[in-house]
Amino acid sequence: MTHHHSWVIDSSGNGVCACGKTKQFPRDWDAVVEGKTYDKKGTEDMPEIGEIRRGQALGLKGGHNFIWIACAKCGWARWTRLDRQSKLAVNCRHCVRGPTHHNWKGGRVGRQGGYLAIKLQPDDFFYQMASRQGYILEHRLVMAKHLGRNLHLWEIVHHKNGHKDDNRIENLQLVTDDRHTQITRLENRISFLEKRIVLLEAEIVALKQVTRERSTWMLPKTEKWNWKEAK
């Protein structure tokens, strides 16, 4: 089933659907008015606040009901799923991002490889180092704040003790890509040799035990002392 877009006209004259998609209306549509809703043909389809419709009537999959509500903060109206088991989202998704979200935990999350990432706001000085989602690796942010500038892409922050979640500044070292590769190879070599030493020490202990047992087995058995004959 295809999605039936319901366009809400914003201040710039563009249509915004409840699914998040935007649409630029043709210039010959002079009848579009800000705050009203239109279908794909440009026909006015303005529901009232609190009006409930079935999802199929809106071109959505499933048999759920949707209610037309306005955001309590910005006033943006949209269709919201009406579910008895969950609390109705009064605010739109644009007004509950970041610290304003009820489940906000400081924006510190784990990443693949054991790294930690921090969520930055667009007005942050170091935001240009962040990803499209606004996250930046914590160890790079710590080093950037320590230097008082944004890091270049070719600059790499190395963890001295190898623990990628230990982002104390005394554990971080700023290196180039080539230098970081050399350090990583040396650390991997050291780690390999340390593991090899542990294995060799275990083999030495095992060989000593076997040698001790063989020595005991090869010794001649002494005759028991006959106390009666000795008397």
Backbone hydrogen bonds, N-H to C=O, Kabsch-Sander energy under -0.5 kcal/mol:
donor,donor_aa,acceptor,acceptor_aa,energy
4,H,58,L,-0.6
5,H,3,H,-0.8
7,W,5,H,-0.5
7,W,38,Y,-3.2
8,V,16,V,-2.3
9,I,7,W,-0.5
9,I,36,K,-2.4
10,D,14,N,-2.6
13,G,10,D,-1.5
15,G,23,K,-3.6
16,V,8,V,-2.0
17,C,21,K,-3.1
20,G,17,C,-1.6
23,K,15,G,-2.5
25,F,13,G,-0.6
25,F,23,K,-0.7
29,W,26,P,-1.5
30,D,28,D,-1.6
32,V,29,W,-0.9
35,G,9,I,-2.9
36,K,33,V,-1.7
38,Y,7,W,-2.8
39,D,43,T,-2.2
42,G,39,D,-1.6
45,D,37,T,-4.1
50,G,68,W,-3.6
51,E,48,E,-2.4
53,R,66,F,-2.7
55,G,64,H,-2.6
57,A,54,R,-0.6
58,L,54,R,-0.8
58,L,55,G,-0.7
59,G,56,Q,-1.0
60,L,55,G,-3.2
65,N,82,L,-0.6
66,F,53,R,-3.0
67,I,80,T,-3.0
68,W,51,E,-2.4
69,I,67,I,-0.8
69,I,78,R,-2.1
71,C,76,W,-2.0
75,G,71,C,-1.0
78,R,69,I,-2.4
80,T,67,I,-2.6
82,L,65,N,-3.2
83,D,81,R,-0.9
86,S,83,D,-0.6
90,V,88,L,-1.0
95,C,92,C,-1.1
96,V,93,R,-0.6
100,T,97,R,-1.1
101,H,98,G,-2.1
104,W,101,H,-1.6
108,R,105,K,-0.6
109,V,107,G,-0.6
109,V,117,A,-2.3
111,R,115,Y,-2.8
114,G,111,R,-1.5
117,A,109,V,-2.9
118,I,136,I,-3.1
119,K,107,G,-1.5
120,L,134,G,-3.1
124,D,121,Q,-2.3
127,Y,124,D,-1.5
129,M,126,F,-1.5
130,A,127,Y,-1.8
131,S,135,Y,-2.7
134,G,131,S,-1.6
136,I,118,I,-2.2
138,E,116,L,-3.2
140,R,137,L,-0.6
141,L,137,L,-1.9
142,V,138,E,-2.7
143,M,139,H,-1.7
144,A,140,R,-2.4
145,K,141,L,-2.4
146,H,142,V,-1.9
147,L,143,M,-2.1
148,G,144,A,-1.6
149,R,144,A,-1.6
155,E,152,H,-1.1
156,I,175,V,-3.1
158,H,156,I,-0.6
158,H,173,Q,-3.6
160,K,158,H,-0.6
160,K,171,N,-2.9
162,G,159,H,-0.6
164,K,162,G,-0.8
166,D,163,H,-1.4
167,N,165,D,-1.1
171,N,168,R,-1.9
172,L,169,I,-1.3
173,Q,158,H,-1.9
175,V,156,I,-3.2
175,V,173,Q,-0.6
177,D,154,W,-0.5
180,H,176,T,-2.5
181,T,177,D,-2.0
182,Q,178,D,-2.0
183,I,179,R,-2.5
184,T,180,H,-2.5
185,R,181,T,-2.2
186,L,182,Q,-2.3
187,E,183,I,-2.7
188,N,184,T,-2.4
189,R,185,R,-2.3
190,I,186,L,-2.6
191,S,187,E,-2.6
192,F,188,N,-2.2
193,L,189,R,-2.4
194,E,190,I,-2.5
195,K,191,S,-2.1
196,R,192,F,-2.1
197,I,193,L,-2.4
198,V,194,E,-1.9
199,L,195,K,-2.0
200,L,196,R,-2.4
201,E,197,I,-2.6
202,A,198,V,-1.9
203,E,199,L,-2.1
204,I,200,L,-2.3
205,V,201,E,-2.1
206,A,202,A,-2.0
207,L,203,E,-2.5
208,K,204,I,-2.3
209,Q,205,V,-1.8
210,V,206,A,-2.2
211,T,207,L,-2.6
212,R,208,K,-2.3
213,E,209,Q,-2.0
214,R,210,V,-2.3
215,S,211,T,-2.2
216,T,212,R,-1.8
217,W,213,E,-1.8
218,M,214,R,-1.8
219,L,215,S,-0.8
227,W,225,W,-0.9
230,A,226,N,-1.6
231,K,227,W,-1.2
